[in-house]
Amino acid sequence: MSAAAQSGDGLGLVNADGSLGEVNAALRRLCAHLPGGTALRLAGLLHPDDLQTHQRAVSQVLTGQRSSVTFTARVHPDVPGAWVSVTLSHVRAYPQGDPAALLIVREAREQAQIQELQDQLRALKAEADRWRFAVNGSRDGVWDWYPQQHSIFVSSRWKALLGYRDHEFDATVEGWLDLIHPDDRPGLLPRYRQHVALETEAYEFEHRMRHRSGHWVWVLLRGQVSAWNEDGTPERVTGTLRDVTTQVTAQQDLRRTRDHLQTIMNAVPGLIGYKDRDLLHQFGNAAYQDWYGHSPERMQGLHIREVIGEAMYRQNEAHMRAALDGHAQHFERTLTDPHGRERHALFSYIPDVQADGVHGFFVLAVDITGRRNAELNLLEEREWARTTLNSIGDGVITTDPAGQVTFINPVAQALTGWSGAAAHGRHIGQVMHLTDMVTGDAMPNPLLLALKERRVVGMALDATLGSRDGQVHAIADSAAPIVRPDGTVLGGVIVFHDVTQARAMAARMSHLAQHDALTDLPNRVLLHDRIQQALARYRRNGRPFAVVFMDLDHFKHVNDSLGHHVGDELLRAVAARLTEQVRETDTVSRQGGDEFVLLLTELRTAMDVRAFTDRLEASLARPYEVAGQTLTVSFSIGIAMCPHDGDDVDTLLRHADAAMYQAKGAGRNRTHFFSPDLLASIESRHRLVGQLRAALRDDAFTLHYQPKVNAATRELTGVEALLRWTLPDGQAVSPAEFIPVAEESGLIVPLGGWVLREACAQARAWQLALGRAVPVAVNISGLQFTQADFVEQVRAALEGAQLDPHLLELEITESMLVTQPQQASDRLRSLRDLGVRLSIDDFGTGFSSLSYLKLFPVDMLKIDRAFVQDVTTDRNDVAIVEAVIGIGQALNLQVLAEGVETPQQVQTLLNLGCAAMQGYHFARPMPAAQAQAWLTDWPGANDSGR
């Protein structure tokens, strides 16, 4: 044991119960930490955790199950940081053979160092975990930048803030900068330079960065130099990145809300402000400047006395003190603003009550000058209304919702016989006694219905008002409820006036509307109604009837020779004689002019009608004594029978009219019944109209051109465009057949427009092809000439063809000029101003008047072919032609003869002084292509028209 005592290792025996027997000095030093008097035990020497780990192996050595065990362990916790190597070997310490173990303990320095490093690592790990938990809890991204190495590290959280996964973004300084909004980049560098210059402890910058999805997020960048180089430059910069989009958006929304609130406050026409307990102005809207001349910025912190002035302050001070005591104040004031305007305002002081008391009060003021003036105006208007209602020509009565009279104006008093005092409070039915004009039955007052149904109600047409003195007045009225905006009925008003005379006038006007003003016979409207009634009777009981259309023969001569007043007297006399010949159930109607229509309801057969018309003709043929003149007249009569000739009003009238025209065409003074042949003629005419429409739609018309020449010089003076129409089967339709139908149907207007455009286009084409101008003449119908836009049609045709206006000549007839001479003259002058040439076609065949002729700005007179045909043999035709030539020379007009067919006619016309001619002698009408060849070959053509 002496050797053991000197050993540097701790040596001892461990008994089976774990106690230590003999130990050397080195082992006692290891156990020096144990409390005095404590028995030495292996459990007191080693750390409990480490001994527990090797407890089984130790027990096995003590029991002899294993020979030895070696392990490293810490000494007791009271000696922190000490590690030892422990070896236990099984021995028998005592003769009786109790088991024991030899304990060898030596110090384990390397293990102690390793353990120290592990403890430090654990401490660092714990610290790192704490930082990680802190960073993760803050949801910030971390970055580490090494400026000298141009490298940067960003955390996964940094990438996640911008929508990137950990592997999707390779962090570089350039990549980072590219993500910063271009408008925000200039602000980053100055803050970094301030920090590096030690002007700030750290640097912060709030800016936008582009998210991976493309949108912008707001971030807060925080950084600090975490390591410096020896030369004082940053070696390492570390920081965080936080998503502050929500905060920035909230701040922006707050700023917008404040701006909106301020805008709303400034837009409010009233005054809004706030005063604290010291009566200092804290904020207000823009209205202050208008009211008091101070801007909100200028007033900040001013005492209210300085804002509103001393005088107003003294008036309002009591209200201010009351508001600061917690009592809302409302009052009115009149003030004069900086612009010199007097304002009447309603003020309110609203206390700002907080938990700890009243902090101040809000000032609200509304300009009620308009309302006050309106109230004054309302008083004036009420007086105006009362005066007006007492002055108007209508009766006016107002009632309460129950129909009790509250007001009655003088006119209503006069019509009802009730004074204002007597009527007040009485029911409207008692004051206005209404009855039906026809039946005499009492009628309810419309005002009661207006109050009940809350709508405007009109009086029945046959209402009469009986007054207290027994007078009866026909009245017309309108009643309406008086309703507040909230729907409450205040009462009602009825306005009425005496229409006794007006109704009599209306009855007279109704009679005039249905009767001819000259003869007092039923007019077209009443006749139409009577025929409708006759048709209804026919459909009920099968009773036929006749419609007779009558036209005075040569009535125009009476007007022209004796004057219209004689013609009117003759028509009245004829009307009286017609009325004498018919039954009371029949109708005699004047359609206008010299046309009469008879509705014969009691004559059932054609023989009955014929016998009646024979008697009628005999009666009408007797002479008439009119205005000192003895006149004898005859009629052309057409008859249509129902139902054979039609079973509706229009058909019967149309067929009777057609039969009358057939009688007139047969020589007048005749009576014709409508016949199927006549119907066939009408239907043929209708078919022709339909064919005309189709031809116009399908562009089936053509133009032929007939030259006009100067027979003396052999020069071409122009061509006349003549309309031609060939049916699809090749049959040509004569213009004499389809032109009148086109005029009657109105198709002449679009057809004439087509002729005008086509002729202008052809004239321009010849001018380009032949190298010279070829004037073209176009016939204009009366209906076409009267169109309001006719001048514009001509202008459009010229512009569309690019034709000079002087190359277009329009041919019109005398009849177109004499019906409305002034309108015709104005239109012709407009055409002349346009540059178009004008001529009168068929001169001498119509109603010629030299007094009219001199009014019209025409260039040429065309002598009708009827006078040219026999000009070589008939002295009368020679005289007419010579007279027309003389008129033309006297009025400085050109004269052209139409229908020239022989050399003798040419010579005679030249002898009479007419060189301009047109006719078959020179050329027939030709299609455009053939006409162009003729124009090229005509002698003198190369010199004409230039």
Helices and strands as residue ranges (DSSP letters): H 2-6, E 10-15, E 20-23, H 25-30, H 42-45, H 48-53, H 55-63, E 68-74, E 83-92, E 99-107, H 109-138, E 141-146, G 147-149, E 151-154, H 156-161, H 173-179, G 185-187, H 188-196, E 203-210, E 216-228, E 234-243, H 245-267, E 271-276, E 281-284, H 287-292, H 296-299, H 304-308, H 310-324, E 329-336, E 342-354, E 357-367, H 369-389, E 395-399, E 405-408, H 410-416, H 420-423, H 428-431, E 433-436, H 446-453, E 457-458, E 463-466, E 472-483, E 489-498, H 500-514, H 524-541, E 545-552, H 555-562, H 564-581, E 587-592, E 595-600, H 606-621, E 624-626, E 629-631, E 635-642, H 649-665, E 671-673, H 676-697, E 701-710, E 715-726, E 732-733, H 735-745, H 748-770, E 776-779, H 782-785, H 790-801, G 805-807, E 808-813, H 815-818, H 821-834, E 837-843, H 850-853, E 860-863, H 865-868, H 875-890, E 894-897, H 903-911, E 916-917, H 928-937
